[in-house]
Protein backbone atom coordinates (compact mmCIF):
# COMPACT_ATOMS: atom_id res chain seq x y z
CA UNK A 1 0.00 0.00 0.00
CA UNK A 2 2.93 2.34 0.74
CA UNK A 3 4.23 1.86 -2.82
CA UNK A 4 0.83 2.70 -4.32
CA UNK A 5 0.44 5.77 -2.15
CA UNK A 6 3.63 7.22 -3.57
CA UNK A 7 2.32 6.85 -7.12
CA UNK A 8 1.16 10.29 -8.41
CA UNK A 9 -1.96 8.67 -9.96
CA UNK A 10 -3.07 7.10 -6.69
CA UNK A 11 -5.23 10.11 -5.57
CA UNK A 12 -7.20 10.00 -8.83
CA UNK A 13 -7.77 6.28 -8.46
CA UNK A 14 -8.82 6.67 -4.85
CA UNK A 15 -11.26 9.44 -5.80
CA UNK A 16 -12.72 7.18 -8.48
CA UNK A 17 -13.27 4.42 -5.94
CA UNK A 18 -15.05 6.80 -3.58
CA UNK A 19 -17.35 8.09 -6.35
CA UNK A 20 -18.16 4.58 -7.58
CA UNK A 21 -18.97 3.43 -4.06
CA UNK A 22 -21.22 6.42 -3.46
CA UNK A 23 -23.02 5.92 -6.76
CA UNK A 24 -23.65 2.23 -6.16
CA UNK A 25 -24.85 3.00 -2.63
CA UNK A 26 -27.35 5.57 -3.91
CA UNK A 27 -28.63 3.23 -6.60
CA UNK A 28 -29.18 0.50 -4.04
CA UNK A 29 -31.04 2.67 -1.53
CA UNK A 30 -34.42 3.03 -3.34
CA UNK A 31 -34.85 -0.69 -3.83
CA UNK A 32 -34.03 -1.50 -0.19
CA UNK A 33 -36.30 1.19 1.15
CA UNK A 34 -39.19 0.08 -0.98
CA UNK A 35 -38.66 -3.54 -0.08
CA UNK A 36 -38.60 -2.84 3.67
CA UNK A 37 -41.36 -0.28 4.05
CA UNK A 38 -43.75 -1.05 1.19
CA UNK A 39 -44.65 1.07 -1.84
CA UNK A 40 -43.76 4.75 -1.80
CA UNK A 41 -46.94 6.89 -1.72
CA UNK A 42 -47.79 8.61 -4.99
CA UNK A 43 -47.44 12.08 -3.44
CA UNK A 44 -43.92 11.40 -2.09
CA UNK A 45 -42.40 9.40 -4.96
CA UNK A 46 -41.99 12.25 -7.52
CA UNK A 47 -40.13 14.52 -5.05
CA UNK A 48 -37.91 11.66 -3.94
CA UNK A 49 -37.04 10.73 -7.49
CA UNK A 50 -36.34 14.30 -8.58
CA UNK A 51 -34.06 14.87 -5.58
CA UNK A 52 -31.84 11.91 -6.41
CA UNK A 53 -31.90 12.44 -10.15
CA UNK A 54 -29.61 15.50 -10.15
CA UNK A 55 -27.14 13.82 -7.79
CA UNK A 56 -27.02 10.64 -9.85
CA UNK A 57 -26.60 12.59 -13.07
CA UNK A 58 -23.70 14.50 -11.54
CA UNK A 59 -22.07 11.21 -10.52
CA UNK A 60 -22.55 9.84 -14.02
CA UNK A 61 -20.81 12.90 -15.51
CA UNK A 62 -17.89 12.53 -13.11
CA UNK A 63 -17.58 8.81 -13.76
CA UNK A 64 -17.45 9.41 -17.50
CA UNK A 65 -14.61 11.89 -17.06
CA UNK A 66 -12.75 9.60 -14.65
CA UNK A 67 -13.26 6.62 -16.95
CA UNK A 68 -11.36 8.45 -19.68
CA UNK A 69 -8.60 9.22 -17.21
CA UNK A 70 -8.48 5.58 -16.09
CA UNK A 71 -8.09 4.42 -19.68
CA UNK A 72 -5.21 6.81 -20.12
CA UNK A 73 -3.51 5.67 -16.87
CA UNK A 74 -4.04 2.01 -17.71
CA UNK A 75 -2.29 2.47 -21.06
CA UNK A 76 0.72 4.22 -19.48
CA UNK A 77 1.11 2.26 -16.22
CA UNK A 78 2.84 -1.12 -16.09
CA UNK A 79 2.51 -1.82 -12.35
CA UNK A 80 0.51 -5.05 -11.74
CA UNK A 81 -1.19 -3.77 -8.57
CA UNK A 82 -2.27 -0.55 -10.27
CA UNK A 83 -3.55 -2.50 -13.27
CA UNK A 84 -5.65 -4.75 -11.00
CA UNK A 85 -7.16 -1.76 -9.18
CA UNK A 86 -8.05 -0.07 -12.44
CA UNK A 87 -9.77 -3.23 -13.73
CA UNK A 88 -11.78 -3.43 -10.51
CA UNK A 89 -12.87 0.19 -10.77
CA UNK A 90 -13.91 -0.26 -14.41
CA UNK A 91 -15.98 -3.30 -13.45
CA UNK A 92 -17.78 -1.30 -10.76
CA UNK A 93 -18.46 1.49 -13.25
CA UNK A 94 -20.02 -0.97 -15.72
CA UNK A 95 -22.15 -2.50 -12.97
CA UNK A 96 -23.31 0.96 -11.93
CA UNK A 97 -24.35 1.78 -15.49
CA UNK A 98 -26.27 -1.47 -15.87
CA UNK A 99 -28.16 -0.85 -12.62
CA UNK A 100 -28.97 2.71 -13.67
CA UNK A 101 -30.23 1.54 -17.08
CA UNK A 102 -32.39 -1.19 -15.51
CA UNK A 103 -34.03 1.25 -13.11
CA UNK A 104 -34.83 3.73 -15.91
CA UNK A 105 -36.39 0.97 -17.98
CA UNK A 106 -38.57 -0.24 -15.09
CA UNK A 107 -39.73 3.33 -14.34
CA UNK A 108 -40.62 4.08 -17.98
CA UNK A 109 -42.43 0.79 -18.61
CA UNK A 110 -46.20 1.03 -17.92
CA UNK A 111 -47.42 -1.21 -15.13
CA UNK A 112 -50.21 -3.71 -15.54
CA UNK A 113 -52.58 -1.45 -13.58
CA UNK A 114 -51.98 1.44 -16.00
CA UNK A 115 -52.54 -0.64 -19.13
CA UNK A 116 -55.64 0.40 -21.07
CA UNK A 117 -58.55 -1.95 -20.70
CA UNK A 118 -59.66 -3.37 -24.01
CA UNK A 119 -63.31 -4.31 -24.07
CA UNK A 120 -64.13 -7.35 -26.10
CA UNK A 121 -67.30 -7.87 -28.06
CA UNK A 122 -68.31 -10.61 -25.60
CA UNK A 123 -68.31 -8.12 -22.69
CA UNK A 124 -70.51 -5.65 -24.55
CA UNK A 125 -72.64 -7.69 -26.96
CA UNK A 126 -74.42 -5.79 -29.67
CA UNK A 127 -78.15 -6.24 -29.44
CA UNK A 128 -79.60 -8.00 -32.45
CA UNK A 129 -82.05 -5.86 -34.36
CA UNK A 130 -85.62 -7.09 -34.55
CA UNK A 131 -86.27 -9.22 -37.59
CA UNK A 132 -88.39 -7.46 -40.20
CA UNK A 133 -91.86 -8.93 -40.59
CA UNK A 134 -92.78 -10.20 -44.08
CA UNK A 135 -96.51 -10.06 -44.83
CA UNK A 136 -97.84 -12.60 -47.36
CA UNK A 137 -101.38 -11.92 -48.62
CA UNK A 138 -103.61 -13.19 -51.46
CA UNK A 139 -106.27 -10.94 -52.98
CA UNK A 140 -109.06 -12.19 -55.30
CA UNK A 141 -111.25 -10.43 -57.88
CA UNK A 142 -114.91 -11.11 -58.60
CA UNK A 143 -114.09 -11.96 -62.22
CA UNK A 144 -111.13 -12.63 -64.48
CA UNK A 145 -109.06 -9.59 -65.49
CA UNK A 146 -105.91 -8.97 -67.53
CA UNK A 147 -103.90 -6.46 -65.45
CA UNK A 148 -101.70 -3.91 -67.18
CA UNK A 149 -100.76 -2.54 -63.76
CA UNK A 150 -101.52 -3.35 -60.13
CA UNK A 151 -102.23 -0.85 -57.34
CA UNK A 152 -101.36 -1.79 -53.75
CA UNK A 153 -103.12 0.23 -51.06
CA UNK A 154 -101.60 0.36 -47.56
CA UNK A 155 -102.50 2.39 -44.50
CA UNK A 156 -100.33 4.88 -42.62
CA UNK A 157 -98.07 2.03 -41.47
CA UNK A 158 -96.78 1.13 -44.93
CA UNK A 159 -94.07 -1.37 -45.84
CA UNK A 160 -91.97 -2.16 -48.91
CA UNK A 161 -93.51 -4.46 -51.56
CA UNK A 162 -90.81 -7.02 -52.42
CA UNK A 163 -92.63 -9.69 -54.45
CA UNK A 164 -95.90 -9.82 -56.45
CA UNK A 165 -97.40 -12.75 -58.38
CA UNK A 166 -100.62 -13.38 -60.31
CA UNK A 167 -102.37 -16.75 -60.69
CA UNK A 168 -102.92 -17.76 -64.31
CA UNK A 169 -105.82 -19.94 -65.54
CA UNK A 170 -103.64 -23.09 -65.25
CA UNK A 171 -103.09 -22.64 -61.52
CA UNK A 172 -99.50 -21.36 -61.79
CA UNK A 173 -98.18 -18.32 -59.95
CA UNK A 174 -96.45 -15.94 -62.36
CA UNK A 175 -94.04 -13.34 -61.04
CA UNK A 176 -94.75 -9.75 -62.13
CA UNK A 177 -92.62 -7.78 -59.66
CA UNK A 178 -89.61 -8.34 -57.38
CA UNK A 179 -87.38 -6.05 -55.29
CA UNK A 180 -84.74 -7.77 -53.15
CA UNK A 181 -83.25 -4.59 -51.65
CA UNK A 182 -85.98 -2.01 -51.16
CA UNK A 183 -84.92 1.51 -50.25
CA UNK A 184 -86.48 4.85 -49.55
CA UNK A 185 -89.64 5.64 -47.65
CA UNK A 186 -92.56 3.28 -48.38
CA UNK A 187 -95.80 4.90 -49.52
CA UNK A 188 -99.42 4.08 -48.83
CA UNK A 189 -100.13 3.66 -52.58
CA UNK A 190 -97.81 1.70 -54.88
CA UNK A 191 -98.25 1.28 -58.63
CA UNK A 192 -96.65 -1.76 -60.28
CA UNK A 193 -96.53 -1.91 -64.08
CA UNK A 194 -96.98 -5.46 -65.36
CA UNK A 195 -97.52 -5.48 -69.15
CA UNK A 196 -97.92 -8.98 -70.57
CA UNK A 197 -99.33 -10.41 -67.34
CA UNK A 198 -101.72 -13.35 -67.87
CA UNK A 199 -105.44 -13.27 -67.23
CA UNK A 200 -106.02 -13.78 -63.52
CA UNK A 201 -108.46 -13.61 -60.70
CA UNK A 202 -105.92 -13.70 -57.80
CA UNK A 203 -102.87 -11.67 -56.79
CA UNK A 204 -100.32 -12.64 -54.13
CA UNK A 205 -98.19 -9.92 -52.55
CA UNK A 206 -95.26 -9.98 -50.13
CA UNK A 207 -94.59 -6.80 -48.15
CA UNK A 208 -91.61 -6.16 -45.88
CA UNK A 209 -92.52 -4.30 -42.70
CA UNK A 210 -95.59 -2.23 -41.99
CA UNK A 211 -99.01 -3.68 -41.33
CA UNK A 212 -99.65 -5.26 -44.72
CA UNK A 213 -101.77 -4.38 -47.75
CA UNK A 214 -105.39 -3.32 -47.31
CA UNK A 215 -106.59 -3.65 -50.92
CA UNK A 216 -105.37 -4.43 -54.46
CA UNK A 217 -106.71 -3.10 -57.74
CA UNK A 218 -105.96 -4.27 -61.29
CA UNK A 219 -105.79 -1.55 -63.93
CA UNK A 220 -106.85 -2.35 -67.50
CA UNK A 221 -107.69 0.10 -70.27
CA UNK A 222 -107.72 2.95 -67.71
CA UNK A 223 -110.27 1.10 -65.56
CA UNK A 224 -109.67 -0.20 -62.04
CA UNK A 225 -110.96 -3.57 -60.82
CA UNK A 226 -110.80 -3.87 -57.06
CA UNK A 227 -110.27 -7.08 -55.18
CA UNK A 228 -113.31 -8.32 -53.27
CA UNK A 229 -111.46 -9.99 -50.39
CA UNK A 230 -108.07 -11.23 -49.23
CA UNK A 231 -106.81 -14.35 -47.52
C-alpha positions in Angstrom: 0.0 0.0 0.0 2.9 2.3 0.7 4.2 1.9 -2.8 0.8 2.7 -4.3 0.4 5.8 -2.2 3.6 7.2 -3.6 2.3 6.8 -7.1 1.2 10.3 -8.4 -2.0 8.7 -10.0 -3.1 7.1 -6.7 -5.2 10.1 -5.6 -7.2 10.0 -8.8 -7.8 6.3 -8.5 -8.8 6.7 -4.8 -11.3 9.4 -5.8 -12.7 7.2 -8.5 -13.3 4.4 -5.9 -15.0 6.8 -3.6 -17.4 8.1 -6.3 -18.2 4.6 -7.6 -19.0 3.4 -4.1 -21.2 6.4 -3.5 -23.0 5.9 -6.8 -23.7 2.2 -6.2 -24.9 3.0 -2.6 -27.3 5.6 -3.9 -28.6 3.2 -6.6 -29.2 0.5 -4.0 -31.0 2.7 -1.5 -34.4 3.0 -3.3 -34.8 -0.7 -3.8 -34.0 -1.5 -0.2 -36.3 1.2 1.2 -39.2 0.1 -1.0 -38.7 -3.5 -0.1 -38.6 -2.8 3.7 -41.4 -0.3 4.1 -43.8 -1.1 1.2 -44.7 1.1 -1.8 -43.8 4.7 -1.8 -46.9 6.9 -1.7 -47.8 8.6 -5.0 -47.4 12.1 -3.4 -43.9 11.4 -2.1 -42.4 9.4 -5.0 -42.0 12.3 -7.5 -40.1 14.5 -5.1 -37.9 11.7 -3.9 -37.0 10.7 -7.5 -36.3 14.3 -8.6 -34.1 14.9 -5.6 -31.8 11.9 -6.4 -31.9 12.4 -10.1 -29.6 15.5 -10.2 -27.1 13.8 -7.8 -27.0 10.6 -9.8 -26.6 12.6 -13.1 -23.7 14.5 -11.5 -22.1 11.2 -10.5 -22.5 9.8 -14.0 -20.8 12.9 -15.5 -17.9 12.5 -13.1 -17.6 8.8 -13.8 -17.4 9.4 -17.5 -14.6 11.9 -17.1 -12.7 9.6 -14.7 -13.3 6.6 -16.9 -11.4 8.4 -19.7 -8.6 9.2 -17.2 -8.5 5.6 -16.1 -8.1 4.4 -19.7 -5.2 6.8 -20.1 -3.5 5.7 -16.9 -4.0 2.0 -17.7 -2.3 2.5 -21.1 0.7 4.2 -19.5 1.1 2.3 -16.2 2.8 -1.1 -16.1 2.5 -1.8 -12.3 0.5 -5.0 -11.7 -1.2 -3.8 -8.6 -2.3 -0.6 -10.3 -3.5 -2.5 -13.3 -5.7 -4.7 -11.0 -7.2 -1.8 -9.2 -8.1 -0.1 -12.4 -9.8 -3.2 -13.7 -11.8 -3.4 -10.5 -12.9 0.2 -10.8 -13.9 -0.3 -14.4 -16.0 -3.3 -13.5 -17.8 -1.3 -10.8 -18.5 1.5 -13.2 -20.0 -1.0 -15.7 -22.2 -2.5 -13.0 -23.3 1.0 -11.9 -24.4 1.8 -15.5 -26.3 -1.5 -15.9 -28.2 -0.9 -12.6 -29.0 2.7 -13.7 -30.2 1.5 -17.1 -32.4 -1.2 -15.5 -34.0 1.3 -13.1 -34.8 3.7 -15.9 -36.4 1.0 -18.0 -38.6 -0.2 -15.1 -39.7 3.3 -14.3 -40.6 4.1 -18.0 -42.4 0.8 -18.6 -46.2 1.0 -17.9 -47.4 -1.2 -15.1 -50.2 -3.7 -15.5 -52.6 -1.5 -13.6 -52.0 1.4 -16.0 -52.5 -0.6 -19.1 -55.6 0.4 -21.1 -58.6 -2.0 -20.7 -59.7 -3.4 -24.0 -63.3 -4.3 -24.1 -64.1 -7.3 -26.1 -67.3 -7.9 -28.1 -68.3 -10.6 -25.6 -68.3 -8.1 -22.7 -70.5 -5.6 -24.6 -72.6 -7.7 -27.0 -74.4 -5.8 -29.7 -78.1 -6.2 -29.4 -79.6 -8.0 -32.5 -82.1 -5.9 -34.4 -85.6 -7.1 -34.6 -86.3 -9.2 -37.6 -88.4 -7.5 -40.2 -91.9 -8.9 -40.6 -92.8 -10.2 -44.1 -96.5 -10.1 -44.8 -97.8 -12.6 -47.4 -101.4 -11.9 -48.6 -103.6 -13.2 -51.5 -106.3 -10.9 -53.0 -109.1 -12.2 -55.3 -111.2 -10.4 -57.9 -114.9 -11.1 -58.6 -114.1 -12.0 -62.2 -111.1 -12.6 -64.5 -109.1 -9.6 -65.5 -105.9 -9.0 -67.5 -103.9 -6.5 -65.5 -101.7 -3.9 -67.2 -100.8 -2.5 -63.8 -101.5 -3.3 -60.1 -102.2 -0.9 -57.3 -101.4 -1.8 -53.7 -103.1 0.2 -51.1 -101.6 0.4 -47.6 -102.5 2.4 -44.5 -100.3 4.9 -42.6 -98.1 2.0 -41.5 -96.8 1.1 -44.9 -94.1 -1.4 -45.8 -92.0 -2.2 -48.9 -93.5 -4.5 -51.6 -90.8 -7.0 -52.4 -92.6 -9.7 -54.5 -95.9 -9.8 -56.4 -97.4 -12.8 -58.4 -100.6 -13.4 -60.3 -102.4 -16.8 -60.7 -102.9 -17.8 -64.3 -105.8 -19.9 -65.5 -103.6 -23.1 -65.3 -103.1 -22.6 -61.5 -99.5 -21.4 -61.8 -98.2 -18.3 -59.9 -96.4 -15.9 -62.4 -94.0 -13.3 -61.0 -94.8 -9.8 -62.1 -92.6 -7.8 -59.7 -89.6 -8.3 -57.4 -87.4 -6.1 -55.3 -84.7 -7.8 -53.2 -83.2 -4.6 -51.7 -86.0 -2.0 -51.2 -84.9 1.5 -50.2 -86.5 4.9 -49.6 -89.6 5.6 -47.6 -92.6 3.3 -48.4 -95.8 4.9 -49.5 -99.4 4.1 -48.8 -100.1 3.7 -52.6 -97.8 1.7 -54.9 -98.3 1.3 -58.6 -96.7 -1.8 -60.3 -96.5 -1.9 -64.1 -97.0 -5.5 -65.4 -97.5 -5.5 -69.2 -97.9 -9.0 -70.6 -99.3 -10.4 -67.3 -101.7 -13.3 -67.9 -105.4 -13.3 -67.2 -106.0 -13.8 -63.5 -108.5 -13.6 -60.7 -105.9 -13.7 -57.8 -102.9 -11.7 -56.8 -100.3 -12.6 -54.1 -98.2 -9.9 -52.5 -95.3 -10.0 -50.1 -94.6 -6.8 -48.1 -91.6 -6.2 -45.9 -92.5 -4.3 -42.7 -95.6 -2.2 -42.0 -99.0 -3.7 -41.3 -99.6 -5.3 -44.7 -101.8 -4.4 -47.8 -105.4 -3.3 -47.3 -106.6 -3.6 -50.9 -105.4 -4.4 -54.5 -106.7 -3.1 -57.7 -106.0 -4.3 -61.3 -105.8 -1.5 -63.9 -106.9 -2.4 -67.5 -107.7 0.1 -70.3 -107.7 3.0 -67.7 -110.3 1.1 -65.6 -109.7 -0.2 -62.0 -111.0 -3.6 -60.8 -110.8 -3.9 -57.1 -110.3 -7.1 -55.2 -113.3 -8.3 -53.3 -111.5 -10.0 -50.4 -108.1 -11.2 -49.2 -106.8 -14.4 -47.5 
